[in-house]
Amino acid sequence: MKLLPKMLAAAVLLAAPAFGAFAHEYRAGDLEIHHPMSKATLPGQPVGGGFFTIINHGSQPDRLVSITSPVSDDVQLHDMKVENDVMTMRQVKGGIEIPANGTVELKPGGLHVMFMAIKQPFEEGEMVPATLNFEKAGAVAVEFKVEAAKPGEAAHDMNAHD
């Protein structure tokens, strides 16, 4: 019976990192930034994507105007759309508005971050540092957790640039 408490304690410690991975959030004024993440890239893949959710609890809109990161000298905000069965991806000029009392989700297949000409592949389990620059909330340092890419997913949004 003395072994059972030790086994339970070990199970809790082993499970803790998995639960912690889902709870990485950041706050800046009225903004909450939930779970910045990226997908692992293939060797030689020149770009990486970034995704997260921003919740604005304030009565005034804000705007994500840019992102910087030491992993890329050119980090862009992009939007992907499918029109007439043709997928296009374009850089978002002027940033992304975060409406008052609203939520914006940056996700695959829609608004997202593109780390252009990455300096080395993103590997599962790593954290990619970046700074989100908001019009009102200012600069917010975050880390994108690199998660495993699912088959066919790593390249789906990397070849559709206009």
N, C-alpha and C positions, 0 to 999 in steps of 0.2 A: 504493500500500500504506500510506502514511502516513495516509491518510484513514480507513481501516478502524478503527484504534484510537480515533480521535476519534468516529466514528459509534457504536461500541460504548459508549464512555463516556457519550455523550449519551443513548443508549437506556436505560442503567442509571439515569441521573439522572431521566429522564422516568418510568420505571417505579417508582422508589422510593416516591413518595407513594402509589401504589396498593397496594403491599405493606404499607406502614406503616399503612394504614387498617384492616387486619385484625389488627394487633398492638397494639391499645391496651387495656392491662390495668392494673389497680390492685391493690395488696396492703394489707391491714390485719390485722396479727396472723396468725391461721391462715386468713384469708379471701383469696380471689382473686376479683376482679370482672373479667369478660371482656367486652370490646367493648360498652360502653353505646352504644346507638344509638336514633335516632328516625327517623321518616319525615317528609319535607317535608309541610307543610300547605298547604291552599288559602287564598287571601285570605278573611278573614272566618270561617274555621273556628275555633271557640272553644277547642278542646282539641287536645292532641298526645299521642301515646303514647310510652312509653319501654320499652326492652327490654335485657336483659343476662343473663349467667349468673354465679351465685355458687357457688364451690367452697369448701367448708369442709374444710381439711386437719386440723383439730383433733379432739380426743377429746370435746369438749363442744359442744352445739348453741349457736347464736347466733340472733339475731332481727333482721331489718330492721324497725325500728319506724316510721321515717318518712323522708321525702325533702323537702328544701327546694331552692328554686331562685329566682334573681332574675327568671326569665322568667314566673313564675306565683306568685301569693300563696297558691295552694291546690294542692298536689301530693299526689295520693292513690295508694294501692296498690289495684289492682282485680283481680278474677277474672272471667273470662268463661266461661260454660258453655252448652252446648246440651242442652236436655232436651225430649223430645217435639217435636222440630223447632222449638223456640223458643229463640232466643239471649237470654241475660240477662247483664247485667254488674252486679256489686255491688262496693262498696267493701269491702276486707278490713279488718276491725276487729282491732286488737291486733298488727298486723304479720305478717310472713312468717317462719316458722321456717326456719333453715338447719341441717339435721340434722348431727350429728357425722359426719365423714368422708363427707359427702353433697354433692349438687349440687342447686341450684334454678335452673330456667330461667324467666326472665320473657320471654314471647314472645307474638306475636299469637295470639289465640284461647285464651289461658290467663291466668296471672298476668301483670300488666304494670303500668307506671306510667302515670298520667293526669295530665298538666299541664293543670289546669283554667283557664279564662279566660286563655289565654296573651296576653301583652301585644303580641306581633307574630307574624306567621307564621314557622314554621320553614322555612328555605331550605336546599336541598341544598348540602352542603359546609360549612355552619356547624357550630360546636360549641356545645352548650347546657350551660352550667355547672350543676352540682347538687351537693348534699351528701347522701350516704347516711348515715343515722344508725342504727347497730347497737347493740343492747343491751350487748354485751361489747366488740366491736372499736372502738366509738366512732364519731366522725364521719369520713367519708372523702369528700374532694373528688374528683369525677369530671367528665368532659365527655362528653355524649352526641353522637356524630357524626350529623349529619342526612344521611340517604341519600334517594335518589329514591324517591318513592312509585310503586308499580306501579298501572296503571289499575284503578279500583275498590277499591283497598286503603286509600286515605287515609280514607275514610268508613266502612269496614266495622265498625270498633269504636267509632265515635263516636256512634252513634244508638241504642244498646241499653241505655242506663242505666235502672235501676229507681228 
